[in-house]
Amino acid sequence: MDNLTTTHHYIADILSFEVSNSELEKTLRNSSFNWDAIVIEGSKHLVLPAIYCRLREKKLLHVLPSELNVYLEELTAINRSRNESILKQVNFIAQLLNQHAIEYVFLKGSALLALGCFQDNAERMVGDIDILVKDSQINDAFQLLKTNGYNKTSGFAYKQKDYRHLDRLISDHYIAAIELHSQLLNKKYWSLIDIPSIFTSNLVIDNISIPNADVMSTHQILAKQVNDNGHYYNSLSLKSIYDLIILKKHKDPTFISNLLKSKYGQSYVALSQNYFKDFSHIPANTYMKYIRFSHNTQVSFNPINGFIKHIKFSLNFIGHRITLLCTNKYYTKHIFNKIFRNKTSV
């Protein structure tokens, strides 16, 4: 493979619903095909089980090297078992919140599992269980979960102001930690998602409340673009794009039209188009073409790309810390105490 862009193209072709099986098989059968690069990048993007499941659905598992076939099959089986446990956990939490009349919706991976939109739930890798709870009830929900097995917490070393979720709740008896959200995005971007409307347009699947497909997709996109700085770094998430395809929102003209009203949506679609044929029907404007050109240029020159990312990361980190010092007295006190402790320990 020539570069990272090519590797991402191949992964996208495996995940895609638009690339023909015969075309894909011809590519994967090439003697120079670098499966190691697929595994490395697939792991980084948390799509290795999806890669295996899509190759199985396309009846192309025979093109895999035998050892890799066994490895991916085992990894997928482990993830399937984990997701089955997470779904049981989701059912328990939903029952608990329903019993106490707490308004909530599950988010991200747990919502997708509850929706049952994958042919095989092993496709989706899920970390924490994210739940949006009405702001007026979030502290009650937090205490309720603490008294029902989630008696350990993990969070920041200092008190957060206006953060989108409370400390993570952890249980010795359940596989996934829980994050209770009052907001979905960092404070600067709160206006991009109308929180009250999420509760009035929710879906209920087997007594589990989840957002509708529009909200799920919008959240996935903006979480990548603004919370994870995808727009700032001009980077993509193959997992996020695949979620959008699974929900079929890339084929929804109204959704796409609304998405393209913001620069965050435009850059997301531009990179999706860069790799997935599933987005080829969406017209690209000048800004989107620039985003694709900029992204491909960055990735093609790895040393320069690494340097640019380092500079951007440093500027973002310093800017964020200065903002915290100016706006969060708890962070200022935390830094002061840390410096003071270091001086006294010398």
C-alpha positions, 0 to 999 in steps of 0.5 A: 500500500502506498500510504495511509490514504490508500489503507483507509480507502481499502477499509472503506471499500470493505465496509461499503455497501456500494463496492461490488464484491468482484471488484473488492475480491480482485483488490484483496487477492493482490499478492502485494496487499498489506493486511498488516496495515488493515489490522493496524488502522482497523484497530485504531478506528475500532472497526476490526469486528466490522471488517470481519463481519462485512467480509463474511456478509460479502462471502469473502472470508476466503481471501483472508490469510488463514491466521488473520481469519482465525484472529478476526473470528476470535476477536469478533466472537469476544466483541459479540459476547461483550455486546450481549453483556452490555445489552443486558446491562442496558436493559437493567439500567433502563428498567431502573430509570423507568421505574423511577420516572427518570427521562433519559435516552441511551446514546452512541453504541449502546443506542445502536445495539438497542436499535438492532440495526446491525446484521450482527451486533458484534460489528460495533465496538462499544466502550462506556454506556453513555446516557443523556438524562434531563438536567433536572434529574441527572443528580437523582439518576447518578445517586440511583445508579450509585446505590444499585451497584455502580459504587465507584466513580472516575473523573477529573482531578478538579471540579468541572464547570458546565461539562457535558457529563458527570464522573464515570460510574463503575461497577464490579459486577458489570462490564461497561462504565456509565457516563450520565450526560446533561449535554452532548457537546462541549459548552461552546457548541451547545446551540448545535443540538437542541436537548429538549427536543431529543426527549420529545422525539425519542424512540422506545425499543423494548422499553429502552429509550433511544434518540431517533436516527436523525439525532443519533447521526447528528450526535455521532458527527458533531461528537467527532467534529467538535468534541474530538476536534475532527474538524480542527485536525481535518481527521476522520473516524471510519467507525462514525462514518460506518454508523451513519451508513448503517442508519442510512442517513447518508441517503436521506436528502433532508438530513444531508441538506441540514448537515451541509448547512454547517462547516462541521457537517461539510467537512465531515461529508467531504472526508466521507466522500473521500473514502466511501463510494456510499457518499458519491451522490452528494454534490461537493461545494468548493469548501468540501473540495478544499477539505478533501485536498487539504486532508489528502495533502496532509496524509500524503506527507507523513513527516509534515502531517505529524509536525502540523498535528503536533503544532495544532495539538499544542496550540489547542492544549495551551488555549484550552488550559488558559481558558480553564485558568481564566474561567474555572477557579477549581482548575486554578486551585488544582494547578496552584496546589500541584505546583505548591506540592511539587515545590515542598517535596523538593 
